[in-house]
Amino acid sequence: MTYRGGHHSTSDDSSRYRSNEEIKFWFENDNPIARLRLLLESRGLWDADKETAMRSTARDLVLASLLKAERNS
């Protein structure tokens, strides 16, 4: 189970029923991405070098996809 960090939809304003302190608490203390990273690191399956390589590859793929989409429109 995880905490929904954003709005339900574009027409929802979750700040009406959640304080900034509540959102900040969950982001800092029970962030699912941070928890998964810590788990993988503890098992020797992830490290800072892999993180850097993954982010670089993902960025390159996004930029290439964007360029392709722009050419096709």
FENDA-V210269 format. One record per residue. RES is the residue in three letters. OMEGA is omega in radians with two decimals (999 if undefined). Layout:
<<RES;OMEGA> <RES;OMEGA>>
//
This chain:
<<MET;-3.12> <THR;-3.12> <TYR;3.10> <ARG;-3.04> <GLY;-3.09> <GLY;3.12> <HIS;3.06> <HIS;-3.12> <SER;-3.14> <THR;3.14> <SER;-3.12> <ASP;3.04> <ASP;-3.05> <SER;3.10> <SER;3.06> <ARG;-3.08> <TYR;3.06> <ARG;3.12> <SER;3.07> <ASN;3.12> <GLU;3.13> <GLU;-3.14> <ILE;3.13> <LYS;3.13> <PHE;-3.09> <TRP;3.13> <PHE;-3.09> <GLU;-2.99> <ASN;-3.09> <ASP;-3.13> <ASN;-3.07> <PRO;3.13> <ILE;3.10> <ALA;3.12> <ARG;-3.14> <LEU;3.13> <ARG;3.12> <LEU;3.10> <LEU;-3.14> <LEU;3.11> <GLU;-3.12> <SER;3.12> <ARG;3.12> <GLY;-3.09> <LEU;-3.09> <TRP;3.08> <ASP;-3.08> <ALA;3.13> <ASP;3.10> <LYS;3.10> <GLU;-3.14> <THR;3.14> <ALA;-3.14> <MET;-3.14> <ARG;3.13> <SER;3.12> <THR;-3.14> <ALA;3.12> <ARG;3.13> <ASP;3.13> <LEU;3.13> <VAL;3.14> <LEU;3.11> <ALA;3.11> <SER;3.11> <LEU;3.11> <LEU;3.12> <LYS;3.14> <ALA;3.12> <GLU;3.12> <ARG;-3.09> <ASN;-3.10> <SER;999>>
//
